[in-house]
């Protein structure tokens, strides 16, 4: 039964990827365990109403095992607006990327090196060791467990990915590996945004309006403290950023084992660091990763809440490509979102 109160059903529902032809992207994502679930389309008039793009669009929703979040929507635009973020730096406003858990980071690294050797357009870093939780814990090499992750970056023209492999711990609700996929990967476990907002006022929208749970706040990553963060975000000596993470309401701020994937990571650089603004290359109509969606119970109630918030460019609720009630808006931090009605 749909609640009278707006409620996020699960974590980030879809990562939407603009493409010219779905065949090669579909084949690529199949190696990560995704499969076609739904196909739909919109004429240019309706796409303009919902996405602000005067182009017909045909979309393929890709599922991953039984996951209710972390899905992919390939959006085949008849007339794309731009080339998207491509291989651009992760240190830009408007950046989007999606993170996946793997059981075999080394194989992915091998494929990245082979692609580079073959002249493919690709940027990547080797899997770096990173301690995510209990950073102050002291361990004895070779006689106690090494608890952390190997984390790597993989940028291609239509895919901006971070991949990690866990060692020494597990989180039961945070990603499920597809054992038969070539790369032994989960659905997307978390997605990211880059902003600059020293006052942190734009963060309140995700908590107060969308109803997400702020599970981490102001966690600092610096050039000196994190080799992985340094390389992924092109940090210079002395630079740092702060991480705030938002989960769906079923997650927990105190019980790590209750953490749920579908997390939204917001990377906040100090306003003193000059960053290029690439929001235009990361919104519907762009090629590559250009939109995130949430699936919401009480869609009209949520639309009403957003109408009275600092969000802008709010659209009416209309059917999307899959005949699901949907609406779009631009959040106070400048990112374009679409919310989809659904029970979950």
C-alpha positions in Angstrom: 0.0 0.0 0.0 1.4 3.4 -0.9 2.1 5.6 2.1 0.6 9.1 2.2 4.1 10.4 3.0 6.7 10.5 0.2 9.3 7.9 0.7 12.4 6.8 -1.2 11.8 3.1 -2.1 15.4 2.0 -2.4 18.8 3.4 -3.2 19.6 5.2 -6.5 17.4 3.4 -8.9 19.2 3.9 -12.3 22.3 5.3 -13.8 21.2 6.7 -17.2 23.8 6.6 -20.0 23.3 8.5 -23.2 24.3 6.5 -26.3 24.1 6.7 -30.1 23.8 2.9 -30.6 23.0 0.5 -27.8 24.6 -2.6 -29.2 28.2 -2.1 -28.0 27.2 -0.6 -24.6 24.8 -3.5 -24.0 27.5 -6.0 -24.8 29.9 -4.2 -22.5 27.5 -4.0 -19.5 26.6 -7.7 -20.0 30.1 -8.5 -18.9 29.3 -6.8 -15.5 26.2 -9.0 -15.1 23.5 -6.7 -16.6 20.7 -7.8 -18.9 17.9 -6.2 -20.9 14.7 -5.9 -18.8 12.5 -3.2 -20.5 12.5 -1.2 -23.7 10.5 2.0 -24.3 10.6 5.3 -26.2 9.4 8.8 -26.2 8.8 11.3 -29.0 10.7 14.5 -29.0 7.8 16.5 -27.7 7.5 14.4 -24.5 11.2 14.1 -24.0 11.4 17.9 -24.1 8.7 18.0 -21.3 10.4 15.5 -19.1 14.1 15.8 -19.8 14.4 19.2 -21.5 15.8 17.6 -24.6 14.2 18.2 -28.0 15.0 14.7 -29.3 13.2 11.4 -29.5 14.7 8.8 -27.2 14.6 5.0 -27.0 15.6 3.5 -23.7 16.7 0.1 -22.6 16.5 -0.7 -18.8 19.1 -3.2 -17.8 18.6 -5.3 -14.7 21.2 -7.0 -12.4 20.1 -10.2 -10.8 17.2 -9.3 -8.5 18.5 -5.9 -7.5 15.9 -3.1 -7.0 18.4 -0.4 -7.4 21.7 0.3 -9.1 20.2 -0.5 -12.5 21.2 1.0 -15.9 19.1 2.9 -18.4 20.7 3.2 -21.9 19.1 6.3 -23.5 19.5 6.2 -27.3 19.1 9.9 -28.3 18.1 10.6 -31.9 19.8 14.0 -31.6 22.3 14.1 -28.6 23.1 17.5 -27.3 26.8 17.0 -26.6 29.5 14.4 -26.2 29.2 14.2 -22.5 32.0 14.1 -19.9 34.1 11.5 -21.8 37.5 11.1 -20.3 37.4 14.4 -18.5 38.9 14.7 -15.0 36.9 13.5 -12.0 37.8 16.9 -10.4 35.1 18.9 -12.2 31.7 20.2 -11.0 29.0 18.2 -12.7 31.0 15.0 -12.6 29.1 11.7 -12.4 30.4 8.2 -11.9 29.1 4.8 -10.7 30.9 2.4 -8.4 30.7 -1.4 -8.5 32.0 -4.1 -6.2 34.0 -6.8 -7.9 35.5 -10.1 -6.7 38.4 -9.8 -9.3 39.9 -6.3 -9.6 43.1 -7.7 -11.2 41.2 -9.0 -14.2 39.6 -5.6 -14.8 43.0 -4.0 -14.5 44.4 -6.5 -17.1 41.6 -5.6 -19.5 42.2 -1.9 -19.0 45.9 -2.3 -19.8 45.1 -4.4 -22.9 42.6 -1.7 -24.1 45.2 1.0 -23.6 47.8 -1.0 -25.5 45.3 -1.4 -28.3 44.9 2.4 -28.6 41.4 2.6 -27.1 40.3 5.9 -25.5 40.7 5.0 -21.8 42.0 6.3 -18.5 42.6 4.1 -15.5 44.6 3.7 -12.4 45.9 0.5 -10.8 43.9 -1.0 -7.9 45.1 0.9 -4.8 44.9 -0.4 -1.2 42.5 1.8 0.8 41.2 1.4 4.4 37.6 2.6 4.4 36.4 1.7 7.9 38.2 1.7 11.2 41.1 3.7 9.7 42.8 3.8 13.1 42.9 0.1 13.5 46.4 -1.4 13.8 47.1 -4.7 12.1 50.1 -6.9 12.0 51.2 -7.8 8.5 51.1 -11.6 7.8 49.7 -12.5 11.2 46.4 -10.6 11.3 43.7 -9.8 8.7 44.3 -7.0 6.2 40.8 -5.3 6.2 40.2 -2.8 3.4 39.6 -2.6 -0.4 41.5 -2.4 -3.6 40.0 0.5 -5.6 40.5 1.5 -9.2 39.3 4.1 -11.7 38.1 3.2 -15.2 37.1 6.1 -17.5 35.9 5.5 -21.1 33.9 7.7 -23.4 30.5 6.3 -22.2 31.4 4.9 -18.8 32.9 6.5 -15.7 33.5 3.7 -13.2 35.1 3.2 -9.9 35.6 -0.5 -9.0 36.5 -2.0 -5.6 37.3 -5.4 -4.2 36.7 -6.1 -0.5 39.2 -7.9 1.7 38.6 -9.1 5.3 35.0 -7.9 5.7 31.5 -8.1 4.2 28.3 -6.0 4.2 25.3 -8.2 3.5 23.1 -5.5 2.0 25.8 -3.6 0.1 26.1 -5.1 -3.3 25.6 -8.7 -4.6 28.2 -10.2 -6.8 27.0 -11.9 -10.0 29.2 -15.0 -9.8 28.6 -15.9 -13.5 29.4 -12.5 -14.9 32.8 -12.2 -16.6 34.1 -9.6 -14.2 32.3 -11.0 -11.1 30.6 -7.7 -10.3 27.7 -6.4 -8.3 25.0 -3.9 -9.3 26.2 -0.3 -8.9 26.6 0.2 -5.2 27.1 3.9 -5.0 27.1 6.9 -7.4 28.8 10.2 -7.0 28.5 14.0 -7.6 31.1 16.7 -7.2 30.1 20.1 -5.8 31.5 23.2 -4.2 29.6 24.6 -1.3 31.5 25.6 1.8 28.2 26.4 3.6 26.8 22.9 3.0 23.4 24.3 2.4 22.8 22.4 -0.8 23.2 19.1 1.1 20.1 19.8 3.1 17.9 19.1 0.1 18.8 15.4 0.0 18.1 15.0 3.7 15.2 17.4 4.3 13.3 17.2 1.0 14.1 13.8 -0.5 14.2 12.1 2.9 17.6 10.4 2.6 19.7 9.3 5.5 23.0 11.1 6.0 25.3 8.3 7.1 28.7 10.0 6.7 29.6 13.6 6.8 32.7 15.7 6.2 35.0 12.7 5.9 38.2 14.2 4.6 40.3 12.7 1.8 43.6 14.6 1.0 46.5 14.3 -1.3 48.7 13.2 1.6 46.3 10.7 3.2 45.0 8.7 0.2 46.9 7.5 -2.8 43.7 6.2 -4.4 41.9 9.5 -3.8 44.9 11.5 -5.0 44.9 9.7 -8.4 41.1 9.3 -8.9 40.4 13.0 -8.3 43.7 14.5 -9.6 44.6 16.1 -6.3 47.6 18.4 -6.0 49.8 18.5 -2.9 47.9 20.2 -0.1 44.4 19.7 -1.7 41.6 17.8 -0.1 37.9 17.2 -0.4 35.1 16.2 2.0 32.7 13.3 1.5 29.0 13.3 2.6 27.1 10.1 2.0 23.3 9.6 1.8 21.5 6.3 2.0 18.0 5.2 1.7 16.0 5.3 5.0 16.3 1.5 5.6 20.0 2.0 6.2 21.6 2.9 9.5 23.9 5.6 10.9 25.1 3.3 13.7 25.1 -0.3 12.5 27.6 -0.8 9.7 26.1 -4.2 8.9 22.7 -2.5 8.1 24.3 -0.3 5.4 22.6 -0.5 2.0 23.9 0.0 -1.4 22.5 2.6 -3.8 24.3 5.2 -1.8 24.8 8.8 -3.0 28.3 10.1 -2.5 28.7 13.9 -2.6 32.3 15.0 -3.0 32.7 18.6 -1.8 35.8 20.6 -2.8 36.6 23.8 -1.1 35.5 26.9 -3.0 39.1 28.1 -2.9 40.0 25.5 -5.5 39.2 26.5 -9.0 37.1 23.8 -10.7 35.6 23.8 -14.2 31.8 23.5 -14.4 30.7 20.5 -16.6 27.0 20.3 -15.6 25.9 20.8 -19.2 27.9 17.7 -20.2 26.2 15.6 -17.5 22.5 16.0 -18.0 19.9 14.3 -20.2 20.7 14.6 -23.9 24.5 14.2 -23.2 26.3 11.0 -24.1 27.7 8.9 -21.3 26.6 8.9 -17.6 24.2 11.9 -17.5 21.3 11.2 -15.1 20.4 9.4 -11.9 16.9 8.4 -10.9 15.1 7.4 -7.7 12.0 5.4 -7.5 9.5 6.9 -5.0 6.3 6.0 -3.3 3.8 8.8 -3.1 5.2 10.5 -6.2 2.7 13.4 -6.1 3.5 14.2 -2.5 7.2 14.2 -3.3 6.6 16.5 -6.3 4.6 18.9 -3.9 7.6 18.9 -1.5 10.1 19.7 -4.2 7.8 22.5 -5.5 8.2 24.3 -2.2 12.0 23.6 -2.0 15.0 25.5 -3.5 15.0 23.1 -6.5 14.3 24.6 -9.9 13.0 23.5 -13.4 10.4 21.2 -11.9 8.4 19.4 -14.5 4.9 18.1 -14.4 4.3 14.4 -13.7 4.1 12.5 -17.1 4.7 9.0 -18.3 8.3 8.1 -19.1 9.6 5.7 -21.8 8.3 2.8 -19.8 4.9 4.4 -19.1 5.8 5.1 -15.5 4.8 8.4 -13.9 7.9 10.5 -13.6 9.0 14.1 -13.1 12.3 15.9 -13.3 14.0 18.9 -11.5 17.4 20.5 -10.9 18.6 20.2 -7.3 20.1 23.2 -5.5 23.6 21.9 -6.3 22.9 22.1 -10.1 22.4 18.4 -10.8 19.4 17.2 -12.9 17.3 14.4 -11.4 14.3 12.3 -12.4 12.0 10.6 -10.0 10.0 7.6 -11.0 6.8 6.4 -9.3 6.8 2.8 -8.0 5.9 0.5 -5.1 9.2 -1.3 -4.7 
